Amino acid sequence: MEYGICNLAVIPLRAEANDRSEQVSQVLFGEAFEIIEWSERWVKIITESDGYEGWIGRLQFAMLGHIAYKNLKHTKPPLTYRAVTQAWKIVDNSVVYLPAGSSLAFLEGTTCRIGNERFEIIGEIGEREDIATTAKSFLNSPYLWGGRTHFGIDCSGFTQVVFNLNNIRIKRDASQQVQEGVLVENIEEARLGDLAFFNNEAGKVTHVGIMMNNEYIIHASGKVKIDTIDKDGIYSQEQKRHTHKFHSIRRFM
């Protein structure tokens, strides 16, 4: 088995080995993965953090040895908590702008070693905050299918990153997240940090958001925003209608 690690700020994880292919997720700086297939310009990977599969460009990562991968898998590196953290790439005197949730792999002091490259972290990486504060930091971030950063994020990427920044690991997609946690029997019992799920006409879970209490939800739909929620689903003040059909609530903490 071969392994790699992201040495760029963020790279698209695509459904197929093609620049025009759908972005299904993103790999952030310092995140490691298994390599399961090679092509001329692409590699197919499985991410270590959530077992997600997809294709990334061959020039967008560094190779990682088995022992190093094993160490990362069993000892979670520090994360960046600010929307943007600067890292000085020493070899070419350039700056990489790391999104929140980046992994500072093999950090020694303020120096992060990725493959044969060294990155000096500039300034503070921030501190872990509570779920509500972390979630609100993403307000007005634009919706982006497959996105996982303040500069573009989808509904399940939002819940996953917010939870990860609060030391809770969950799967990538809403349809996967709804299978985790503990069921909350009714919306009146919902509390801060619970995840609410919503389904389409076929009954498939297609949307997720974070409960602020049993009346308000923060979620990514067009942008990250706060809406009201009731037993029928999410009610949008902007559109003056229910936009998402309620499915269930799950508790993770």
Residue, then its C-alpha position, 0 to 999 in steps of 0.5 A: m500500500e502507498y500513502g500520500i499527504c496534501n502539501l497544498a492549502v486545499i485540493p479538489l477531490r473529484a469523482e473521476a480522473n478529469d479536471r471537468s469532473e464533479q468535485v465530491s469533496q476537498v482535501l485540506f493541507g496536512e490530511a493523509f490518504e491511501i493511494i489505491e490507483w494510479s493513472e497518467r495524471w491522477v491518483k485515486i485515494i481514500t482519505e484517512s479522516d473519513g474514508y472518502e474516495g476520489w481522484i486528485g492530481r498527481l502534482q498536488f501531494a507528497m508521498l508519505g511512508h507507511i510508518a509516518y502514515k501510521n503515526l498520523k493515523h494514531t496521533k491526530p495532529p494539531l489543527t488550524y482554527r482561524a479562517v486563514t493561517q499563513a504558512w511560509k514554505i521555506v524551500d521557495n520563500s512562498v506563503v501558503y494560506l491554510p484554511a480552518g481545519s488544516s492538519l499541522a502534520f509532524l509539527e515541531g515547534t512552529t515548523c510543519r514537515i510535509g514530505n521533504e518540505r518544511f512550512e513555518i507557521i506564521g502567527e497564531i493558529g487560533e484556539r478551539e471554541d464551542i460549537a456555536t461560535t465555530a459554526k457562526s464563524f462560517l456565516n455567509s460562506p458561499y455554498l460550494w458542492g464538495g467544499r470544506t472551507h470558509f470560501g466555499i462549503d456544502c451542507s455536510g462539509f459544514t457540519q463535518v468541519v465544525f465538528n472536526l474543529n471541536n474534536i468530533r469526527i463524523k463521516r462526509d456526506a449527510s446520508q452517512q452522518v444520519q447513520e451516526g450518533v443517537l436518535v433524538e425522538n422529537i424536535e422539542e428535545a433538540r439542543l445545541g450541537d445536534l444535527a438535523f437531517f432532511n430528505n427529498e421526495a424519494g425519502k433520501v437524506t440530502h441535507v443536514g444542519i446544526m441545531m442552535n436550539n430547538e427552534y433555530i438551525i445553522h446550515a449551508s444552503g446558498k450560503v451558511k445562514i440561520d433559519t427557523i425549524d419546526k416539525d415540517g422542516i426548515y422555514s426560510q424567511e428569505q423565501k417565505r416557505h419551507t425549503h427542506k423536509f424534516h427527517s430526523i435529529r441525531r445527537f453526537m455529544 
